[in-house]
């Protein structure tokens, strides 16, 4: 993102908490996942995308976020 990264955008838009946000990034370490969750995202999916993991993550996030 040209102005700010996704972590900053999520952190600055806490009022959007009713909208689930999933990090999709090449940063695949546990620390990266922890940073995404700390910023307020509901999940983290590492690239390259594994479709089964993506579908499982979407299902988990969307069923918890009703």
N, CA, C and O atoms as a CHARMM CRD file, in Angstrom:
* protein
*
  264
    1    1 UNK  N      0.85200  -1.16800   0.00000 PROA 1      0.00000
    2    1 UNK  CA     0.00000   0.00000   0.00000 PROA 1      0.00000
    3    1 UNK  C      0.90100   1.23600   0.00000 PROA 1      0.00000
    4    1 UNK  O      1.88600   1.28200   0.73700 PROA 1      0.00000
    5    2 UNK  N      0.57900   2.21400  -0.80200 PROA 2      0.00000
    6    2 UNK  CA     1.48200   3.34900  -0.95900 PROA 2      0.00000
    7    2 UNK  C      1.58400   4.26300   0.25500 PROA 2      0.00000
    8    2 UNK  O      2.64700   4.84100   0.48100 PROA 2      0.00000
    9    3 UNK  N      0.53200   4.42000   1.04000 PROA 3      0.00000
   10    3 UNK  CA     0.55700   5.38100   2.13300 PROA 3      0.00000
   11    3 UNK  C      0.90400   4.72900   3.46700 PROA 3      0.00000
   12    3 UNK  O      1.66100   5.29500   4.25600 PROA 3      0.00000
   13    4 UNK  N      0.36000   3.55200   3.72200 PROA 4      0.00000
   14    4 UNK  CA     0.64800   2.84600   4.97900 PROA 4      0.00000
   15    4 UNK  C      0.49400   1.34700   4.75100 PROA 4      0.00000
   16    4 UNK  O     -0.14900   0.91000   3.79600 PROA 4      0.00000
   17    5 UNK  N      1.09500   0.57200   5.64600 PROA 5      0.00000
   18    5 UNK  CA     0.97000  -0.87800   5.50800 PROA 5      0.00000
   19    5 UNK  C     -0.35100  -1.35300   6.11100 PROA 5      0.00000
   20    5 UNK  O     -1.05200  -0.59400   6.78200 PROA 5      0.00000
   21    6 UNK  N     -0.67400  -2.60900   5.86300 PROA 6      0.00000
   22    6 UNK  CA    -1.94000  -3.16800   6.31500 PROA 6      0.00000
   23    6 UNK  C     -2.08600  -3.20900   7.82200 PROA 6      0.00000
   24    6 UNK  O     -3.19200  -3.06500   8.34300 PROA 6      0.00000
   25    7 UNK  N     -0.97100  -3.40700   8.53600 PROA 7      0.00000
   26    7 UNK  CA    -1.03100  -3.44600   9.99400 PROA 7      0.00000
   27    7 UNK  C     -1.44100  -2.07800  10.53300 PROA 7      0.00000
   28    7 UNK  O     -2.29200  -1.97800  11.41700 PROA 7      0.00000
   29    8 UNK  N     -0.82900  -1.02800   9.99200 PROA 8      0.00000
   30    8 UNK  CA    -1.14500   0.32900  10.42600 PROA 8      0.00000
   31    8 UNK  C     -2.58600   0.68000  10.07100 PROA 8      0.00000
   32    8 UNK  O     -3.31200   1.24600  10.88800 PROA 8      0.00000
   33    9 UNK  N     -2.99500   0.34600   8.85800 PROA 9      0.00000
   34    9 UNK  CA    -4.36500   0.64300   8.42500 PROA 9      0.00000
   35    9 UNK  C     -5.38400  -0.04700   9.32000 PROA 9      0.00000
   36    9 UNK  O     -6.39100   0.55400   9.69400 PROA 9      0.00000
   37   10 UNK  N     -5.12900  -1.30100   9.66500 PROA 10     0.00000
   38   10 UNK  CA    -6.03800  -2.04200  10.54000 PROA 10     0.00000
   39   10 UNK  C     -6.06500  -1.42100  11.92500 PROA 10     0.00000
   40   10 UNK  O     -7.13000  -1.23000  12.51100 PROA 10     0.00000
   41   11 UNK  N     -4.88800  -1.10700  12.44000 PROA 11     0.00000
   42   11 UNK  CA    -4.78100  -0.54000  13.78000 PROA 11     0.00000
   43   11 UNK  C     -5.45800   0.82200  13.87300 PROA 11     0.00000
   44   11 UNK  O     -6.04100   1.14800  14.90700 PROA 11     0.00000
   45   12 UNK  N     -5.39400   1.61600  12.82200 PROA 12     0.00000
   46   12 UNK  CA    -5.98200   2.95000  12.83400 PROA 12     0.00000
   47   12 UNK  C     -7.48200   2.94200  12.55800 PROA 12     0.00000
   48   12 UNK  O     -8.14500   3.96600  12.72400 PROA 12     0.00000
   49   13 UNK  N     -8.01700   1.81900  12.14700 PROA 13     0.00000
   50   13 UNK  CA    -9.43800   1.74000  11.81100 PROA 13     0.00000
   51   13 UNK  C    -10.16100   0.73700  12.70100 PROA 13     0.00000
   52   13 UNK  O    -10.88100  -0.13000  12.20700 PROA 13     0.00000
   53   14 UNK  N     -9.97200   0.85300  13.98700 PROA 14     0.00000
   54   14 UNK  CA   -10.59500  -0.06800  14.94000 PROA 14     0.00000
   55   14 UNK  C    -12.12000  -0.05300  14.83500 PROA 14     0.00000
   56   14 UNK  O    -12.77100  -1.04700  15.15600 PROA 14     0.00000
   57   15 UNK  N    -12.70000   1.07800  14.38200 PROA 15     0.00000
   58   15 UNK  CA   -14.15200   1.14200  14.24900 PROA 15     0.00000
   59   15 UNK  C    -14.66200   0.19800  13.17200 PROA 15     0.00000
   60   15 UNK  O    -15.86200  -0.06600  13.09300 PROA 15     0.00000
   61   16 UNK  N    -13.75800  -0.31300  12.34300 PROA 16     0.00000
   62   16 UNK  CA   -14.14600  -1.27900  11.31700 PROA 16     0.00000
   63   16 UNK  C    -14.11500  -2.70600  11.85200 PROA 16     0.00000
   64   16 UNK  O    -14.13000  -3.65900  11.07300 PROA 16     0.00000
   65   17 UNK  N    -14.07300  -2.86000  13.15800 PROA 17     0.00000
   66   17 UNK  CA   -13.92400  -4.18700  13.75700 PROA 17     0.00000
   67   17 UNK  C    -15.04800  -5.14400  13.38000 PROA 17     0.00000
   68   17 UNK  O    -14.90700  -6.35600  13.53800 PROA 17     0.00000
   69   18 UNK  N    -16.14900  -4.61800  12.88900 PROA 18     0.00000
   70   18 UNK  CA   -17.23500  -5.50500  12.45500 PROA 18     0.00000
   71   18 UNK  C    -16.92400  -6.13400  11.10200 PROA 18     0.00000
   72   18 UNK  O    -17.62700  -7.04200  10.65900 PROA 18     0.00000
   73   19 UNK  N    -15.87900  -5.65500  10.45100 PROA 19     0.00000
   74   19 UNK  CA   -15.46000  -6.20400   9.16200 PROA 19     0.00000
   75   19 UNK  C    -14.24100  -7.09300   9.39300 PROA 19     0.00000
   76   19 UNK  O    -13.21000  -6.59400   9.84500 PROA 19     0.00000
   77   20 UNK  N    -14.32000  -8.38200   9.10200 PROA 20     0.00000
   78   20 UNK  CA   -13.15800  -9.24600   9.31800 PROA 20     0.00000
   79   20 UNK  C    -12.02500  -8.89800   8.34400 PROA 20     0.00000
   80   20 UNK  O    -12.25400  -8.65600   7.15900 PROA 20     0.00000
   81   21 UNK  N    -10.80900  -8.88100   8.87400 PROA 21     0.00000
   82   21 UNK  CA    -9.62400  -8.59000   8.06900 PROA 21     0.00000
   83   21 UNK  C     -8.66700  -9.76000   8.20400 PROA 21     0.00000
   84   21 UNK  O     -8.34000 -10.18700   9.31100 PROA 21     0.00000
   85   22 UNK  N     -8.22000 -10.27200   7.06400 PROA 22     0.00000
   86   22 UNK  CA    -7.27400 -11.38700   7.03400 PROA 22     0.00000
   87   22 UNK  C     -6.00500 -10.91700   6.34000 PROA 22     0.00000
   88   22 UNK  O     -6.05200 -10.43400   5.20900 PROA 22     0.00000
   89   23 UNK  N     -4.88100 -11.05800   7.01100 PROA 23     0.00000
   90   23 UNK  CA    -3.59700 -10.71000   6.40000 PROA 23     0.00000
   91   23 UNK  C     -3.23800 -11.77100   5.36700 PROA 23     0.00000
   92   23 UNK  O     -3.31900 -12.96700   5.64600 PROA 23     0.00000
   93   24 UNK  N     -2.84500 -11.33600   4.18400 PROA 24     0.00000
   94   24 UNK  CA    -2.34800 -12.24300   3.14900 PROA 24     0.00000
   95   24 UNK  C     -0.99000 -11.69600   2.73800 PROA 24     0.00000
   96   24 UNK  O     -0.89900 -10.70000   2.02000 PROA 24     0.00000
   97   25 UNK  N      0.05800 -12.35400   3.19800 PROA 25     0.00000
   98   25 UNK  CA     1.38700 -11.79800   3.04300 PROA 25     0.00000
   99   25 UNK  C      2.42500 -12.89500   2.85600 PROA 25     0.00000
  100   25 UNK  O      2.20700 -14.04800   3.22900 PROA 25     0.00000
  101   26 UNK  N      3.55100 -12.51800   2.27400 PROA 26     0.00000
  102   26 UNK  CA     4.66600 -13.45100   2.13300 PROA 26     0.00000
  103   26 UNK  C      5.43100 -13.58700   3.44400 PROA 26     0.00000
  104   26 UNK  O      6.28000 -14.46900   3.57800 PROA 26     0.00000
  105   27 UNK  N      5.13900 -12.72800   4.40400 PROA 27     0.00000
  106   27 UNK  CA     5.77200 -12.80600   5.72500 PROA 27     0.00000
  107   27 UNK  C      5.13000 -13.95600   6.48400 PROA 27     0.00000
  108   27 UNK  O      4.02100 -13.82700   7.00200 PROA 27     0.00000
  109   28 UNK  N      5.83200 -15.07900   6.54800 PROA 28     0.00000
  110   28 UNK  CA     5.20700 -16.32100   7.00100 PROA 28     0.00000
  111   28 UNK  C      5.67100 -16.80700   8.37600 PROA 28     0.00000
  112   28 UNK  O      5.32100 -17.91300   8.78700 PROA 28     0.00000
  113   29 UNK  N      6.44400 -16.00600   9.08100 PROA 29     0.00000
  114   29 UNK  CA     6.91600 -16.43600  10.39100 PROA 29     0.00000
  115   29 UNK  C      5.83700 -16.24700  11.45500 PROA 29     0.00000
  116   29 UNK  O      4.90200 -15.46800  11.26800 PROA 29     0.00000
  117   30 UNK  N      5.97100 -16.95900  12.56200 PROA 30     0.00000
  118   30 UNK  CA     5.02400 -16.85600  13.67600 PROA 30     0.00000
  119   30 UNK  C      4.93800 -15.41500  14.16700 PROA 30     0.00000
  120   30 UNK  O      3.85700 -14.95500  14.53600 PROA 30     0.00000
  121   31 UNK  N      6.05300 -14.70100  14.17700 PROA 31     0.00000
  122   31 UNK  CA     6.06900 -13.31100  14.61500 PROA 31     0.00000
  123   31 UNK  C      5.19700 -12.43600  13.70400 PROA 31     0.00000
  124   31 UNK  O      4.56800 -11.48300  14.16400 PROA 31     0.00000
  125   32 UNK  N      5.16800 -12.77100  12.41500 PROA 32     0.00000
  126   32 UNK  CA     4.34800 -12.01800  11.46400 PROA 32     0.00000
  127   32 UNK  C      2.86300 -12.24900  11.73700 PROA 32     0.00000
  128   32 UNK  O      2.06100 -11.31600  11.69400 PROA 32     0.00000
  129   33 UNK  N      2.51200 -13.49000  12.01400 PROA 33     0.00000
  130   33 UNK  CA     1.12000 -13.79300  12.36800 PROA 33     0.00000
  131   33 UNK  C      0.73000 -13.07500  13.65600 PROA 33     0.00000
  132   33 UNK  O     -0.35500 -12.50200  13.75500 PROA 33     0.00000
  133   34 UNK  N      1.62800 -13.11100  14.63900 PROA 34     0.00000
  134   34 UNK  CA     1.35900 -12.42800  15.90300 PROA 34     0.00000
  135   34 UNK  C      1.15500 -10.92500  15.68700 PROA 34     0.00000
  136   34 UNK  O      0.27600 -10.32400  16.30500 PROA 34     0.00000
  137   35 UNK  N      1.96300 -10.31700  14.81600 PROA 35     0.00000
  138   35 UNK  CA     1.84900  -8.88400  14.53300 PROA 35     0.00000
  139   35 UNK  C      0.49900  -8.56200  13.88500 PROA 35     0.00000
  140   35 UNK  O     -0.12300  -7.55000  14.20800 PROA 35     0.00000
  141   36 UNK  N      0.05300  -9.42200  12.97600 PROA 36     0.00000
  142   36 UNK  CA    -1.23800  -9.20600  12.31500 PROA 36     0.00000
  143   36 UNK  C     -2.37100  -9.26800  13.33300 PROA 36     0.00000
  144   36 UNK  O     -3.26600  -8.42200  13.31800 PROA 36     0.00000
  145   37 UNK  N     -2.33900 -10.25000  14.20500 PROA 37     0.00000
  146   37 UNK  CA    -3.38600 -10.38700  15.22300 PROA 37     0.00000
  147   37 UNK  C     -3.34000  -9.23200  16.21100 PROA 37     0.00000
  148   37 UNK  O     -4.38200  -8.72900  16.63000 PROA 37     0.00000
  149   38 UNK  N     -2.14200  -8.81100  16.58200 PROA 38     0.00000
  150   38 UNK  CA    -1.97900  -7.68100  17.50000 PROA 38     0.00000
  151   38 UNK  C     -2.53400  -6.39600  16.88500 PROA 38     0.00000
  152   38 UNK  O     -3.06800  -5.54800  17.60000 PROA 38     0.00000
  153   39 UNK  N     -2.41000  -6.24900  15.56900 PROA 39     0.00000
  154   39 UNK  CA    -2.91800  -5.05700  14.87700 PROA 39     0.00000
  155   39 UNK  C     -4.44000  -5.05000  14.80200 PROA 39     0.00000
  156   39 UNK  O     -5.04100  -4.01400  14.52100 PROA 39     0.00000
  157   40 UNK  N     -5.06800  -6.20200  15.05200 PROA 40     0.00000
  158   40 UNK  CA    -6.52300  -6.26900  15.02900 PROA 40     0.00000
  159   40 UNK  C     -7.10000  -7.12400  13.91700 PROA 40     0.00000
  160   40 UNK  O     -8.31800  -7.20100  13.75500 PROA 40     0.00000
  161   41 UNK  N     -6.22700  -7.76800  13.14700 PROA 41     0.00000
  162   41 UNK  CA    -6.72300  -8.66300  12.10000 PROA 41     0.00000
  163   41 UNK  C     -7.20800  -9.95700  12.74100 PROA 41     0.00000
  164   41 UNK  O     -6.75900 -10.33100  13.82500 PROA 41     0.00000
  165   42 UNK  N     -8.12200 -10.63300  12.06500 PROA 42     0.00000
  166   42 UNK  CA    -8.68600 -11.84900  12.62600 PROA 42     0.00000
  167   42 UNK  C     -7.90200 -13.10000  12.25800 PROA 42     0.00000
  168   42 UNK  O     -8.04900 -14.13300  12.91200 PROA 42     0.00000
  169   43 UNK  N     -7.07200 -13.02600  11.22100 PROA 43     0.00000
  170   43 UNK  CA    -6.31300 -14.20600  10.80300 PROA 43     0.00000
  171   43 UNK  C     -5.15100 -13.78200   9.91000 PROA 43     0.00000
  172   43 UNK  O     -5.03100 -12.62100   9.52000 PROA 43     0.00000
  173   44 UNK  N     -4.30400 -14.75400   9.60200 PROA 44     0.00000
  174   44 UNK  CA    -3.11200 -14.53600   8.79000 PROA 44     0.00000
  175   44 UNK  C     -2.95500 -15.72800   7.85900 PROA 44     0.00000
  176   44 UNK  O     -2.98600 -16.87500   8.30400 PROA 44     0.00000
  177   45 UNK  N     -2.78800 -15.46100   6.57000 PROA 45     0.00000
  178   45 UNK  CA    -2.55300 -16.51700   5.58200 PROA 45     0.00000
  179   45 UNK  C     -1.27700 -16.15900   4.83000 PROA 45     0.00000
  180   45 UNK  O     -1.16400 -15.06900   4.27000 PROA 45     0.00000
  181   46 UNK  N     -0.31800 -17.08200   4.82000 PROA 46     0.00000
  182   46 UNK  CA     0.96400 -16.81900   4.16800 PROA 46     0.00000
  183   46 UNK  C      0.91400 -17.18400   2.68800 PROA 46     0.00000
  184   46 UNK  O      0.25100 -18.13900   2.28400 PROA 46     0.00000
  185   47 UNK  N      1.62800 -16.40000   1.89600 PROA 47     0.00000
  186   47 UNK  CA     1.79300 -16.69300   0.46900 PROA 47     0.00000
  187   47 UNK  C      3.00100 -17.59700   0.30000 PROA 47     0.00000
  188   47 UNK  O      3.92000 -17.52100   1.11600 PROA 47     0.00000
  189   48 UNK  N      3.04600 -18.43600  -0.70000 PROA 48     0.00000
  190   48 UNK  CA     2.01500 -18.64500  -1.70200 PROA 48     0.00000
  191   48 UNK  C      0.78200 -19.28300  -1.06100 PROA 48     0.00000
  192   48 UNK  O      0.88300 -20.10700  -0.15200 PROA 48     0.00000
  193   49 UNK  N     -0.35900 -18.88400  -1.55500 PROA 49     0.00000
  194   49 UNK  CA    -1.63800 -19.29500  -0.97200 PROA 49     0.00000
  195   49 UNK  C     -1.91100 -20.76700  -1.23500 PROA 49     0.00000
  196   49 UNK  O     -1.85000 -21.23600  -2.37100 PROA 49     0.00000
  197   50 UNK  N     -2.21200 -21.48000  -0.16400 PROA 50     0.00000
  198   50 UNK  CA    -2.69200 -22.85300  -0.24200 PROA 50     0.00000
  199   50 UNK  C     -4.21800 -22.74900  -0.15800 PROA 50     0.00000
  200   50 UNK  O     -4.75100 -22.31600   0.86400 PROA 50     0.00000
  201   51 UNK  N     -4.90700 -23.13300  -1.19800 PROA 51     0.00000
  202   51 UNK  CA    -6.35700 -22.95000  -1.27900 PROA 51     0.00000
  203   51 UNK  C     -7.07600 -23.62700  -0.11700 PROA 51     0.00000
  204   51 UNK  O     -8.04100 -23.07100   0.40800 PROA 51     0.00000
  205   52 UNK  N     -6.63800 -24.79100   0.29100 PROA 52     0.00000
  206   52 UNK  CA    -7.29300 -25.47600   1.41400 PROA 52     0.00000
  207   52 UNK  C     -7.15500 -24.66900   2.70300 PROA 52     0.00000
  208   52 UNK  O     -8.11200 -24.55300   3.46900 PROA 52     0.00000
  209   53 UNK  N     -5.97800 -24.11800   2.94100 PROA 53     0.00000
  210   53 UNK  CA    -5.75800 -23.29500   4.14000 PROA 53     0.00000
  211   53 UNK  C     -6.57700 -22.01400   4.04700 PROA 53     0.00000
  212   53 UNK  O     -7.16200 -21.58100   5.04000 PROA 53     0.00000
  213   54 UNK  N     -6.62600 -21.40700   2.87100 PROA 54     0.00000
  214   54 UNK  CA    -7.41000 -20.19300   2.68600 PROA 54     0.00000
  215   54 UNK  C     -8.89000 -20.46000   2.97100 PROA 54     0.00000
  216   54 UNK  O     -9.52600 -19.69300   3.69400 PROA 54     0.00000
  217   55 UNK  N     -9.43400 -21.52300   2.41800 PROA 55     0.00000
  218   55 UNK  CA   -10.84800 -21.84800   2.64200 PROA 55     0.00000
  219   55 UNK  C    -11.13400 -22.14800   4.10800 PROA 55     0.00000
  220   55 UNK  O    -12.16400 -21.73100   4.63900 PROA 55     0.00000
  221   56 UNK  N    -10.24100 -22.85900   4.75700 PROA 56     0.00000
  222   56 UNK  CA   -10.39800 -23.16000   6.18600 PROA 56     0.00000
  223   56 UNK  C    -10.36500 -21.86800   7.00800 PROA 56     0.00000
  224   56 UNK  O    -11.16600 -21.68600   7.92500 PROA 56     0.00000
  225   57 UNK  N     -9.44400 -20.98800   6.67300 PROA 57     0.00000
  226   57 UNK  CA    -9.32500 -19.71300   7.38700 PROA 57     0.00000
  227   57 UNK  C    -10.57300 -18.86500   7.18300 PROA 57     0.00000
  228   57 UNK  O    -11.11400 -18.31400   8.14200 PROA 57     0.00000
  229   58 UNK  N    -11.03100 -18.75600   5.94300 PROA 58     0.00000
  230   58 UNK  CA   -12.24300 -17.98500   5.66400 PROA 58     0.00000
  231   58 UNK  C    -13.44600 -18.54300   6.42300 PROA 58     0.00000
  232   58 UNK  O    -14.23100 -17.78800   6.99600 PROA 58     0.00000
  233   59 UNK  N    -13.58400 -19.85600   6.42300 PROA 59     0.00000
  234   59 UNK  CA   -14.68600 -20.49400   7.13800 PROA 59     0.00000
  235   59 UNK  C    -14.61800 -20.17700   8.62400 PROA 59     0.00000
  236   59 UNK  O    -15.62500 -19.80800   9.23000 PROA 59     0.00000
  237   60 UNK  N    -13.44100 -20.31700   9.21100 PROA 60     0.00000
  238   60 UNK  CA   -13.26500 -20.05200  10.64100 PROA 60     0.00000
  239   60 UNK  C    -13.58100 -18.59500  10.98500 PROA 60     0.00000
  240   60 UNK  O    -14.31800 -18.31400  11.93000 PROA 60     0.00000
  241   61 UNK  N    -13.01400 -17.68000  10.20700 PROA 61     0.00000
  242   61 UNK  CA   -13.20800 -16.26400  10.49100 PROA 61     0.00000
  243   61 UNK  C    -14.67600 -15.86600  10.30600 PROA 61     0.00000
  244   61 UNK  O    -15.24400 -15.17000  11.14700 PROA 61     0.00000
  245   62 UNK  N    -15.27400 -16.30100   9.22600 PROA 62     0.00000
  246   62 UNK  CA   -16.64500 -15.88000   8.94800 PROA 62     0.00000
  247   62 UNK  C    -17.66600 -16.49100   9.89400 PROA 62     0.00000
  248   62 UNK  O    -18.67500 -15.85500  10.19800 PROA 62     0.00000
  249   63 UNK  N    -17.42800 -17.71400  10.36900 PROA 63     0.00000
  250   63 UNK  CA   -18.37400 -18.31000  11.32200 PROA 63     0.00000
  251   63 UNK  C    -18.23100 -17.68900  12.71300 PROA 63     0.00000
  252   63 UNK  O    -19.20700 -17.61200  13.45800 PROA 63     0.00000
  253   64 UNK  N    -17.04500 -17.25600  13.05800 PROA 64     0.00000
  254   64 UNK  CA   -16.83900 -16.60400  14.36300 PROA 64     0.00000
  255   64 UNK  C    -17.29900 -15.16100  14.35700 PROA 64     0.00000
  256   64 UNK  O    -17.58500 -14.59400  15.41200 PROA 64     0.00000
  257   65 UNK  N    -17.37300 -14.55800  13.17600 PROA 65     0.00000
  258   65 UNK  CA   -17.59500 -13.12100  13.07200 PROA 65     0.00000
  259   65 UNK  C    -19.04800 -12.76600  12.74700 PROA 65     0.00000
  260   65 UNK  O    -19.31500 -11.64800  12.30400 PROA 65     0.00000
  261   66 UNK  N    -19.96200 -13.65600  12.94900 PROA 66     0.00000
  262   66 UNK  CA   -21.37600 -13.36400  12.62800 PROA 66     0.00000
  263   66 UNK  C    -21.96500 -12.40100  13.59100 PROA 66     0.00000
  264   66 UNK  O    -23.13800 -12.04700  13.47100 PROA 66     0.00000
